Amino acid sequence: MTASYVIIGDGIAGSSAAETVREDAPDADVTVITDEGEALYNRILIKEFAKGKLPAAPMSIHQPDWYDERDIDLRLNTFVTDIDTDAHTVDTHEGEQFDYDKLLLATGGTPVQLPVPNSDAEGIHHFWTFEDARAIAERAETADSGVVVGAGLLGIDFAAICGAQDVEAHYLMRGENWWRYALSDDGAEIIHDALEDNNVTPVFDSGVDHFETDDAGHVSAAVTPDGDRYDCEFAGVAIGLDFNLELLQNTEIELDDGVVVDEHMQTSVEDVYAAGDLTRYYDTILDEYAQNGSWGSAKEQGSIAGENMVADGEEATFRWVSSYSITHFDFPFLSFGHPTLGDDHAEAKFSDTEWRRVAFKDGKIVGGVLIGDLAPQSKYKKLIREERVVADQKDVLMREEVDLDELAPAAEQ
Ligand SMILES: Cc1cc2nc3c(=O)[nH]c(=O)nc-3n(C[C@H](O)[C@H](O)[C@H](O)COP(=O)(O)OP(=O)(O)OC[C@H]3O[C@@H](n4cnc5c(N)ncnc54)[C@H](O)[C@@H]3O)c2cc1C
């Protein structure tokens, strides 16, 4: 009998899995179901589209004929409402049912709305899909004033969009630094200066108590808990993701702020795998469960899941050091691994736009942030993969030019 593979989600995780399954199982039935109206596109690039820098065309990665050529049944605009893991079936909002032998969950997340009055007003935007990017671009093109909330990697995209679209913006941050869990004062200062250069004013120890609206229900201001009021015709909110798990409500699949999977992307329920942003996966480098919201990681998890779904065993293992870069400013920025974890760190500043920080756990590098000079990234990543204890050699690691040969040999440590 022909094996049947059903993949929910056509983001980079689901799509990579579909490609791998097709390569490894040429005769199988493969179905990809997505509630979006378009096939896989480059989610990383949609911010450039919203900035007005890129036309729509390069965003698309797969046209529908990509699926036709591979005999993959792509279902657009189709929302999966329920899964029965005993019967091995998947139900959609239109009442259609799919049988599966192996199922992949690759449904990612949905941006969280601020839990304050008027947070759903016209002009307040969240950012995840190409459709969101079109709406943001349209609004930002006409707005003169803006507010950005969420001092992390997606919030700064909103800030950059305001800068590029000539929207004079205030960036309301909770603490005293942008991305305070990964950057110190010295590192964050470089980002704050770059924001100012883009006509975006950071406002520290701040937040939103409520939004005000005009008579038409359109956002007109953000009011902070201290009562400060910032006029805005445009607001961008990026305070995190809720994983799309509603479809699992009738299953026994283990959840822990995400779908728990082992290093082979297998969930706690037989024949069900998960990949991408929504997983809490066993990280074989950290030797503990971890999460990662990045394109490269989601792509690799999808491929590993696809391979293992077909192999029907624990063949391929996910072992990965992720990267996430920001290209909004005159200097490069890269975070790698798990920069917000760890029990120790080292950092160094080399100039007004060059800074780096490395996080250690149990003496081993687990992640870091590089600003201005990305040259050491491959060396730090190598040390992460080797799980080498190096925290006692911070002086070598923080030299402007890192030379791994200057580290004490592993055996002498
Ligand atoms: C604006 C923006 C900028 C980013 N920039 C970077 C960057 O520079 N570098 C980087 O590494 N990462 C970046 N990311 C993060 C990266 O895009 C994600 O980590 C990655 O796309 C996750 O892929 P995924 O396949 O796990 O999930 P998603 O891409 O979220 O795909 C999940 C899909 O499943 C669909 N779905 C959900 N529920 C259902 C359901 N019940 N039925 C059917 N379909 C469903 C969703 O609509 C979606 O299409 C960025 C993200 C955004 C939004």
The ligand as an ORCA input file, in Angstrom:
! r2SCAN-3c Opt
* xyz 0 1
  C       9.300     39.651      9.860
  C      10.141     38.468     10.205
  C      11.516     38.542     10.083
  C      12.313     37.450     10.402
  N      13.660     37.560     10.219
  C      14.451     36.492     10.458
  C      15.838     36.546     10.212
  O      16.379     37.563      9.791
  N      16.580     35.430     10.433
  C      16.018     34.266     10.894
  O      16.717     33.263     11.069
  N      14.679     34.191     11.168
  C      13.896     35.273     10.946
  N      12.559     35.211     11.203
  C      12.019     33.987     11.840
  C      11.800     32.895     10.806
  O      11.108     33.436      9.706
  C      11.031     31.742     11.451
  O      11.845     31.216     12.484
  C      10.679     30.643     10.458
  O      10.010     31.159      9.339
  C       9.807     29.574     11.131
  O       9.386     28.653     10.176
  P       8.255     27.567     10.497
  O       8.110     26.781      9.243
  O       8.589     26.869     11.774
  O       6.947     28.389     10.823
  P       6.097     29.429      9.918
  O       6.960     30.062      8.894
  O       5.392     30.304     10.890
  O       5.071     28.498      9.149
  C       3.974     27.913      9.784
  C       2.848     27.873      8.774
  O       1.788     27.054      9.287
  C       0.544     27.710      9.004
  N      -0.463     27.207      9.960
  C      -0.553     27.474     11.289
  N      -1.596     26.817     11.847
  C      -2.200     26.139     10.846
  C      -3.339     25.270     10.785
  N      -4.046     24.946     11.877
  N      -3.688     24.759      9.567
  C      -2.960     25.036      8.455
  N      -1.857     25.849      8.453
  C      -1.484     26.385      9.642
  C       0.882     29.178      9.194
  O      -0.064     30.031      8.592
  C       2.242     29.237      8.503
  O       2.115     29.423      7.132
  C      11.731     36.272     10.895
  C      10.335     36.206     11.050
  C       9.556     37.280     10.702
  C       8.063     37.198     10.854
*
